[in-house]
Amino acid sequence: MLVRIVKMSFEPSKIEEFLANFEMVKEKIRNFEGCQFLELYRDQNSTNIFFTYSYWNSEDDLNTYRHSDLFKGVWANTKPMFNAKAEAWSVDKLASLD
């Protein structure tokens, strides 16, 4: 399994627009083939910074999503709202405790 972490920093005036758009697309992203999990986090101190965590069966599944019309539409809508370049990491989960 691959865990994808994306850090996004938004213009403060665009936060509500981003959240409304995420609400509309989150189920589509989560239900994309190969996606097992999706969460959105917000920084407690810098409230214009958000993170998505998504779990993918494989790098191929993530890449299929990244080249899909769904991703292209989501990214085209989201990217203009940024006030800094997005950062992304693909990581392997080594431990998980409940």
Backbone torsions as a table, in degrees:
resi	resn	phi	psi	omega
1	MET	NA	143.2	178.6
2	LEU	-112.8	134.0	175.1
3	VAL	-106.3	128.2	179.9
4	ARG	-110.2	124.4	178.5
5	ILE	-116.2	126.6	179.5
6	VAL	-125.7	126.4	177.0
7	LYS	-102.8	128.2	-178.6
8	MET	-130.2	132.3	177.9
9	SER	-115.9	125.4	-172.5
10	PHE	-111.1	152.7	165.8
11	GLU	-59.3	130.7	-178.1
12	PRO	-53.0	-34.8	-179.3
13	SER	-71.5	-10.0	-177.1
14	LYS	-104.2	-1.4	-174.6
15	ILE	-61.0	-48.1	-178.5
16	GLU	-62.9	-37.5	177.2
17	GLU	-64.3	-43.2	177.1
18	PHE	-60.4	-48.4	-177.9
19	LEU	-61.9	-39.0	177.7
20	ALA	-64.7	-41.6	178.8
21	ASN	-67.0	-42.1	178.6
22	PHE	-60.0	-40.8	178.8
23	GLU	-58.8	-36.9	-178.4
24	MET	-74.7	-29.5	-173.1
25	VAL	-109.1	-9.3	-172.0
26	LYS	-60.4	-40.0	179.5
27	GLU	-67.7	-36.4	178.7
28	LYS	-65.8	-41.4	178.1
29	ILE	-65.3	-49.2	-177.5
30	ARG	-61.5	-34.1	-178.4
31	ASN	-89.2	2.7	176.9
32	PHE	-65.5	140.0	-177.8
33	GLU	-54.7	127.5	178.5
34	GLY	97.7	-14.9	178.8
35	CYS	-87.7	125.5	-177.8
36	GLN	-106.2	-13.7	-171.2
37	PHE	-166.6	143.3	176.8
38	LEU	-148.8	130.4	174.2
39	GLU	-137.6	152.5	174.6
40	LEU	-119.3	132.1	178.3
41	TYR	-121.7	153.6	177.0
42	ARG	-126.5	132.9	178.5
43	ASP	-62.8	135.1	-178.0
44	GLN	-71.7	-28.7	-177.0
45	ASN	-99.4	-42.7	177.1
46	SER	-105.5	87.1	-168.6
47	THR	-72.1	0.6	173.6
48	ASN	-96.4	3.5	179.0
49	ILE	-106.0	129.0	-178.6
50	PHE	-127.5	156.1	176.7
51	PHE	-132.2	138.5	166.9
52	THR	-109.3	141.3	172.8
53	TYR	-120.3	125.0	176.3
54	SER	-135.2	143.8	179.2
55	TYR	-107.9	131.5	-177.5
56	TRP	-124.5	144.0	178.6
57	ASN	-60.2	-35.3	-176.7
58	SER	-159.3	166.7	174.9
59	GLU	-63.2	-34.9	177.2
60	ASP	-60.8	-41.7	178.2
61	ASP	-63.6	-44.2	177.5
62	LEU	-60.7	-44.5	-179.4
63	ASN	-65.8	-35.8	175.4
64	THR	-61.0	-43.4	176.4
65	TYR	-62.4	-46.1	-176.5
66	ARG	-64.2	-20.9	177.9
67	HIS	-102.9	7.3	-176.6
68	SER	-85.1	160.8	174.9
69	ASP	-62.5	-34.5	178.3
70	LEU	-59.6	-52.4	-179.7
71	PHE	-61.7	-45.3	-178.2
72	LYS	-58.1	-39.9	178.4
73	GLY	-69.2	-44.4	179.1
74	VAL	-61.6	-47.3	-176.6
75	TRP	-67.7	-38.9	179.1
76	ALA	-62.6	-33.5	179.5
77	ASN	-79.0	-36.2	-172.4
78	THR	-84.1	-42.8	-172.4
79	LYS	-54.9	-40.6	-179.9
80	PRO	-65.2	-14.4	-179.5
81	MET	-85.3	-10.3	-176.8
82	PHE	-70.3	149.6	169.4
83	ASN	-113.9	5.4	175.0
84	ALA	-155.6	158.2	179.3
85	LYS	-64.5	135.1	176.5
86	ALA	-66.9	150.9	176.0
87	GLU	-121.7	144.1	-178.8
88	ALA	-141.6	145.1	177.9
89	TRP	-134.3	140.3	169.2
90	SER	-109.2	120.8	-174.0
91	VAL	-130.5	159.7	173.5
92	ASP	-99.7	132.5	176.2
93	LYS	-77.0	124.0	-178.9
94	LEU	-100.5	-27.0	179.7
95	ALA	-155.4	148.1	176.7
96	SER	-147.2	125.0	-178.5
97	LEU	-120.4	135.6	175.9
98	ASP	-102.6	NA	NA
